[in-house]
Amino acid sequence: RYAQMSYRERIVIRIPRLPSPQLSRAQPAIDWEEKKAPKCVPANVLASAVVSPQGDVDLVATDGRRLRAKLDDDCPSLNFYRGFYLKRSKDGMICAKRDALRTRSGGYCKIARFRTLVEKK
């Protein structure tokens, strides 16, 4: 007698959302400039996220770098109020034009491209 067993593994990464920075006299808002970024980033370096005023998602890496995930144009305005999820791929990377952000309510937005954010001087 032979038997066959199949195991399927599904890994989902939750990225918590940081509160939007409050404008105050003690801490002025930071102006960010967008630069070129790689098409893929390692999933294990993503620590948190901030939703930008333009509706894009700014990802904060564990080393302090910031990446802006530009979402598809046809993406509806999603509510990322409690964070969002990324489905981890076999290669451990999050890639533009392949992966998507998912809300807890089931919303889905593909990542069009990444941009590196640097502080304007």
N, C-alpha and C positions, 0 to 999 in steps of 0.2 A: 504494500500500500504506500502510495505517495500522496503527499498533500502539498499544496502551495499556499504560501502566505504572503500577502503584500502589505508593506508598511508605507504609509505616506506621511510626510512631515511637512508641516506648514508653520513657517516662522513669520510673525508679524512684529514690526518694530513700532513702538509708540513714541512719538516725539512730543514732549509737553510744550505747551505754548507759554511763553513769558508774557507778563502784562505789558501793554504798550507803555513806552517811557512817557512819564508825565512832564509836561513843560514847566519848568520852574526857573527862577532867577539863579538859584544855586547851581543848577546843572542845565546848561543850554543843550538843546537838541543837537545831535550829531548829524552833519550832512554827509551822505555816502555817495561815492562815485563808483559807477559800474565799470569793471574791466573784464577782459576775457577770462574764461574759466574752462576747466576740463569738462568733457561731456559726461564723465562719470566720477562719482566720489565714493569713497569707502563708507558703508553704512555705519560702521562701528565708531566713526569720529563725530557723528551728529549727536549733539547734546540737547538742544532746545530750538525753539522757533519763535519768530515774531512776525505777525502779519503786517505788511507794509501798507501805507495809505493807498497805494495804487492797486492793492489786492493781490500782490505777489507775496510769496512766503520767504522770509529771510531766515536761513538756517544758521545756527551758531554751532561751530565745531568745538570739540573739547580743548583745542589749543587756542581758542579765541578768534579764529578766522571766521568770516561771515561769507555766506554764499546766498545769492538770491535765486530762488527757483521761480523762473518765469513760467506761468501756466498758459495752456492753450487758449486761443482767442475765443473758442466756442465753449469755454468752461463757464458754467453758471457761477454766480456769486455764492460760494460755499461758506458755511459758518465753521470756522476752525477754533471756536471759543474754548474748547477743552483739549486742544491739541489735535493731532491727526495720526494716521497710521501709514506705514510704508510696508509693502510686502517685500520681504527680503528674497533676493534671487540667489541662485546657486553660487554665483561668482562673488557674492558679498558686496556688490557695488549697487549704488542707486544711479541710474542713467537717464539722461534726457531722451525724449522720444521713445522711451521704453517703459519707464515706471510712472506711477501715478500716486498722488496723495489721496487718501481716503478718510472721510469723516466718520465719526461714530454713528451718524444717522444714515450712512450708506452712500453719501455723495462721493463723487469720483472725479478727479481732475488730473489729466496727464501733464507731466512736466515737459515744457517745450524746450527749455535750455537753462543752463546755469550761468550766473554771472558772479564774479568775485567782487566783493564790496571792500573798498578802501576809504578811510576817512579823508574828506577833502581838507586841504590845508589852506 
